[in-house]
Amino acid sequence: MIGTKILGILELLTRYVVDDPEMLVNEQVIYEHLVAQGFSPLEIEAAFAWLERRMALDEARRAVADGGSPHVWRVLTREEEWRLTPEALGFLLRLEGLGLISPAIREEVIEKAMAVDVEEVGLDEIRAITALILAAHDRVGRVEVVHALQGEWDQIYH
């Protein structure tokens, strides 16, 4: 729960953004101004910490809403490495690299592939699973996706 003093600091910071955005460039100036307003260093630090946590949470939520972050590396589990053929995995990575699927859809495809009752998930299986998932997300109608699912990569690049 945010204390009233911290809320007061956040309110002042909001005013600073509206009145004088240049002031936000220097954290020390803001700090000194807040001390002059009667806030203790502990309250100011708590407000800044709350604001930083809030901004990090908002950034994480945006990344999830956008389908993940482009800076995230996917490490396969041992079972995924063992069951997904290099061709199947390459197909998924190619689709993602071309922007035809999001990281969230890639994860859904891998999850469904792991649920298939076969020893090895090859290119044909991964194409079928991908097509079903994209159809469920109303994305299978995109011309690029259709070409990718049929392995017609030259149609996408040109």
Backbone hydrogen bonds in HBPLUS format (Angstrom, degrees):
<---DONOR---> <-ACCEPTOR-->    atom                        ^
c    i                          cat <-CA-CA->   ^        H-A-AA   ^      H-
h    n   atom  resd res      DA  || num        DHA   H-A  angle D-A-AA Bond
n    s   type  num  typ     dist DA aas  dist angle  dist       angle   num
A0007-LEU N   A0003-GLY O   2.91 MM   4  6.14 157.4  1.96 150.2 157.4     1
A0008-GLY N   A0004-THR O   2.88 MM   4  6.05 145.6  2.00 138.3 147.6     2
A0009-ILE N   A0005-LYS O   2.96 MM   4  6.33 150.3  2.05 146.3 154.0     3
A0010-LEU N   A0006-ILE O   2.93 MM   4  6.24 161.8  1.96 152.0 156.7     4
A0011-GLU N   A0007-LEU O   2.89 MM   4  6.10 149.1  1.98 143.9 152.7     5
A0012-LEU N   A0008-GLY O   2.99 MM   4  6.27 155.5  2.05 146.0 152.0     6
A0013-LEU N   A0009-ILE O   2.88 MM   4  6.19 157.7  1.93 152.5 159.1     7
A0014-THR N   A0010-LEU O   2.99 MM   4  6.21 149.3  2.08 142.1 150.0     8
A0015-ARG N   A0011-GLU O   3.04 MM   4  6.41 152.1  2.12 144.8 152.2     9
A0016-TYR N   A0012-LEU O   2.87 MM   4  6.21 153.5  1.94 150.4 158.2    10
A0017-VAL N   A0013-LEU O   3.04 MM   4  6.34 151.8  2.12 145.1 151.9    11
A0018-VAL N   A0014-THR O   3.16 MM   4  6.48 154.2  2.23 145.5 151.8    12
A0019-ASP N   A0015-ARG O   2.69 MM   4  5.84 176.5  1.69 165.5 166.6    13
A0020-ASP N   A0016-TYR O   2.80 MM   4  5.26 151.7  1.88 134.5 144.2    14
A0023-MET N   A0020-ASP O   2.95 MM   3  5.66 151.3  2.03 122.0 129.4    15
A0024-LEU N   A0021-PRO O   3.16 MM   3  5.65 146.1  2.28 109.9 118.0    16
A0025-VAL N   A0022-GLU O   3.17 MM   3  5.64 161.7  2.20 112.2 117.8    17
A0026-ASN N   A0023-MET O   3.37 MM   3  6.09 149.2  2.47 115.7 120.5    18
A0030-ILE N   A0026-ASN O   3.30 MM   4  6.67 161.0  2.34 149.2 154.2    19
A0031-TYR N   A0027-GLU O   2.86 MM   4  6.07 160.8  1.90 149.4 155.1    20
A0032-GLU N   A0028-GLN O   2.90 MM   4  6.14 165.7  1.92 152.5 155.3    21
A0033-HIS N   A0029-VAL O   2.95 MM   4  6.12 156.4  2.01 147.2 154.0    22
A0034-LEU N   A0030-ILE O   2.90 MM   4  6.16 154.8  1.96 152.8 159.6    23
A0035-VAL N   A0031-TYR O   2.97 MM   4  6.26 155.3  2.03 151.6 158.6    24
A0036-ALA N   A0032-GLU O   2.96 MM   4  6.16 155.7  2.03 144.5 151.3    25
A0037-GLN N   A0033-HIS O   3.04 MM   4  6.30 128.5  2.32 134.3 147.8    26
A0037-GLN N   A0034-LEU O   3.08 MM   3  4.91 130.3  2.34  90.1 103.9    27
A0039-PHE N   A0034-LEU O   3.20 MM   5  5.80 165.3  2.23 150.7 147.2    28
A0038-GLY N   A0035-VAL O   2.93 MM   3  5.19 157.8  1.98 107.2 114.4    29
A0044-ILE N   A0040-SER O   2.98 MM   4  6.29 158.6  2.03 156.1 162.7    30
A0045-GLU N   A0041-PRO O   2.91 MM   4  6.09 165.0  1.93 150.6 154.5    31
A0046-ALA N   A0042-LEU O   2.97 MM   4  6.12 155.0  2.03 143.3 150.5    32
A0047-ALA N   A0043-GLU O   2.94 MM   4  6.17 151.4  2.02 143.8 151.4    33
A0048-PHE N   A0044-ILE O   2.93 MM   4  6.24 163.4  1.96 154.5 158.7    34
A0049-ALA N   A0045-GLU O   2.87 MM   4  6.04 157.9  1.92 147.9 154.5    35
A0050-TRP N   A0046-ALA O   2.91 MM   4  6.10 156.9  1.96 144.0 150.3    36
A0051-LEU N   A0047-ALA O   2.91 MM   4  6.13 161.6  1.95 150.0 155.1    37
A0052-GLU N   A0048-PHE O   2.88 MM   4  6.11 159.0  1.93 150.7 156.0    38
A0053-ARG N   A0049-ALA O   2.98 MM   4  6.19 162.1  2.01 150.3 154.8    39
A0054-ARG N   A0050-TRP O   2.92 MM   4  6.11 158.3  1.97 149.4 155.9    40
A0055-MET N   A0051-LEU O   2.92 MM   4  6.13 156.7  1.97 149.3 155.4    41
A0056-ALA N   A0052-GLU O   2.96 MM   4  6.15 157.3  2.01 147.7 153.8    42
A0057-LEU N   A0053-ARG O   2.92 MM   4  6.12 156.7  1.97 148.2 154.7    43
A0058-ASP N   A0054-ARG O   2.90 MM   4  6.14 158.8  1.95 148.3 154.1    44
A0059-GLU N   A0055-MET O   2.92 MM   4  6.12 156.0  1.98 145.9 152.4    45
A0060-ALA N   A0056-ALA O   2.93 MM   4  6.16 156.1  1.99 146.4 153.0    46
A0061-ARG N   A0057-LEU O   2.93 MM   4  6.17 156.3  1.99 148.9 155.5    47
A0062-ARG N   A0058-ASP O   2.94 MM   4  6.19 155.3  2.00 147.5 154.1    48
A0063-ALA N   A0059-GLU O   2.98 MM   4  6.22 156.1  2.04 146.4 152.9    49
A0064-VAL N   A0060-ALA O   3.03 MM   4  6.30 156.6  2.08 148.2 153.8    50
A0065-ALA N   A0061-ARG O   2.88 MM   4  6.09 160.5  1.92 149.0 154.9    51
A0066-ASP N   A0062-ARG O   2.86 MM   4  6.03 144.3  1.99 145.6 155.1    52
A0068-GLY N   A0063-ALA O   2.52 MM   5  4.78 147.7  1.62 157.1 152.2    53
A0067-GLY N   A0064-VAL O   2.99 MM   3  5.05 157.3  2.04 104.6 110.8    54
A0072-VAL N   A0069-SER O   3.32 MM   3  5.62 159.9  2.37 117.3 116.1    55
A0081-GLU N   A0077-THR O   2.93 MM   4  6.20 163.4  1.96 156.0 160.3    56
A0082-TRP N   A0078-ARG O   2.95 MM   4  6.11 151.8  2.03 145.5 153.4    57
A0083-ARG N   A0079-GLU O   2.85 MM   4  6.00 157.5  1.90 152.4 158.0    58
A0084-LEU N   A0080-GLU O   2.90 MM   4  5.65 164.2  1.93 149.6 153.5    59
A0121-VAL N   A0083-ARG O   2.68 MM  38  5.71 164.9  1.70 148.4 153.9    60
A0085-THR N   A0121-VAL O   3.04 MM  36  6.14 168.9  2.05 155.4 153.2    61
A0089-LEU N   A0085-THR O   2.99 MM   4  6.29 169.4  2.00 163.0 165.0    62
A0090-GLY N   A0086-PRO O   2.80 MM   4  5.85 157.9  1.85 143.7 151.1    63
A0091-PHE N   A0087-GLU O   2.92 MM   4  6.05 149.4  2.01 142.2 150.0    64
A0092-LEU N   A0088-ALA O   3.17 MM   4  6.52 159.9  2.21 147.9 151.8    65
A0093-LEU N   A0089-LEU O   2.93 MM   4  6.21 167.1  1.95 157.4 161.0    66
A0094-ARG N   A0090-GLY O   2.86 MM   4  5.96 149.7  1.96 144.3 152.8    67
A0095-LEU N   A0091-PHE O   2.99 MM   4  6.26 160.4  2.02 150.9 155.6    68
A0096-GLU N   A0092-LEU O   2.94 MM   4  6.21 161.6  1.97 151.9 157.1    69
A0097-GLY N   A0093-LEU O   2.79 MM   4  5.90 158.9  1.84 144.5 151.2    70
A0098-LEU N   A0094-ARG O   2.98 MM   4  6.15 143.3  2.12 145.6 154.2    71
A0100-LEU N   A0095-LEU O   2.88 MM   5  5.19 147.5  1.98 167.4 159.5    72
A0099-GLY N   A0096-GLU O   2.92 MM   3  5.00 153.3  1.99 104.2 112.8    73
A0106-ARG N   A0102-SER O   2.93 MM   4  6.25 162.4  1.97 155.8 161.2    74
A0107-GLU N   A0103-PRO O   2.96 MM   4  6.17 157.4  2.02 146.1 151.5    75
A0108-GLU N   A0104-ALA O   3.03 MM   4  6.30 151.4  2.11 140.8 148.8    76
A0109-VAL N   A0105-ILE O   2.86 MM   4  6.15 157.2  1.91 155.2 161.1    77
A0110-ILE N   A0106-ARG O   2.95 MM   4  6.25 164.4  1.97 153.1 157.0    78
A0111-GLU N   A0107-GLU O   2.88 MM   4  6.05 159.7  1.92 148.3 154.4    79
A0112-LYS N   A0108-GLU O   2.96 MM   4  6.18 162.3  1.99 150.0 154.2    80
A0113-ALA N   A0109-VAL O   2.83 MM   4  6.01 154.5  1.89 150.0 158.1    81
A0114-MET N   A0110-ILE O   2.97 MM   4  6.17 148.8  2.07 147.6 154.8    82
A0115-ALA N   A0112-LYS O   3.04 MM   3  5.04 134.2  2.26  95.2 108.4    83
A0116-VAL N   A0113-ALA O   3.27 MM   3  5.31 151.2  2.36  98.9 107.1    84
A0126-ILE N   A0122-GLY O   2.97 MM   4  6.18 165.1  1.99 155.9 160.6    85
A0127-ARG N   A0123-LEU O   2.92 MM   4  6.03 152.5  1.99 149.0 156.3    86
A0128-ALA N   A0124-ASP O   3.07 MM   4  6.28 160.2  2.11 146.1 151.1    87
A0129-ILE N   A0125-GLU O   2.91 MM   4  6.17 165.7  1.94 155.0 158.8    88
A0130-THR N   A0126-ILE O   2.90 MM   4  5.92 160.1  1.94 141.3 147.5    89
A0131-ALA N   A0127-ARG O   2.87 MM   4  6.04 159.6  1.91 148.5 154.2    90
A0132-LEU N   A0128-ALA O   3.01 MM   4  6.27 159.4  2.06 149.6 154.5    91
A0133-ILE N   A0129-ILE O   3.00 MM   4  6.25 161.8  2.03 152.3 157.2    92
A0134-LEU N   A0130-THR O   2.83 MM   4  5.99 165.2  1.86 155.6 160.1    93
A0135-ALA N   A0131-ALA O   2.89 MM   4  6.00 149.7  1.99 142.7 151.4    94
A0136-ALA N   A0132-LEU O   2.99 MM   4  6.23 150.3  2.08 141.6 149.6    95
A0137-HIS N   A0133-ILE O   3.02 MM   4  6.31 134.2  2.24 139.9 152.5    96
A0139-ARG N   A0134-LEU O   2.78 MM   5  5.01 179.2  1.78 150.0 149.8    97
A0138-ASP N   A0135-ALA O   3.08 MM   3  4.87 161.7  2.12 103.0 106.5    98
A0142-ARG N   A0139-ARG O   3.38 MM   3  5.99 166.1  2.40 114.5 118.1    99
A0145-VAL N   A0142-ARG O   3.06 MM   3  5.31 119.3  2.44 103.0 117.6   100
A0146-VAL N   A0142-ARG O   3.06 MM   4  6.41 160.7  2.10 157.8 163.3   101
A0147-HIS N   A0143-VAL O   3.02 MM   4  6.30 164.0  2.05 154.0 157.7   102
A0148-ALA N   A0144-GLU O   2.92 MM   4  6.13 157.0  1.97 145.4 152.3   103
A0149-LEU N   A0145-VAL O   2.85 MM   4  6.05 161.1  1.88 155.0 159.6   104
A0150-GLN N   A0146-VAL O   3.13 MM   4  6.31 138.1  2.31 140.6 151.4   105
A0150-GLN N   A0147-HIS O   3.20 MM   3  5.14 128.6  2.47  93.1 106.5   106
A0152-GLU N   A0147-HIS O   2.76 MM   5  4.90 154.3  1.83 156.5 150.3   107
A0151-GLY N   A0148-ALA O   2.99 MM   3  4.92 155.9  2.05 101.1 108.6   108
A0155-GLN N   A0152-GLU O   3.14 MM   3  5.69 146.0  2.27 111.2 119.9   109
A0156-ILE N   A0153-TRP O   2.94 MM   3  5.26 142.0  2.09 106.8 118.0   110
A0157-TYR N   A0153-TRP O   3.19 MM   4  6.55 157.3  2.24 156.9 162.7   111
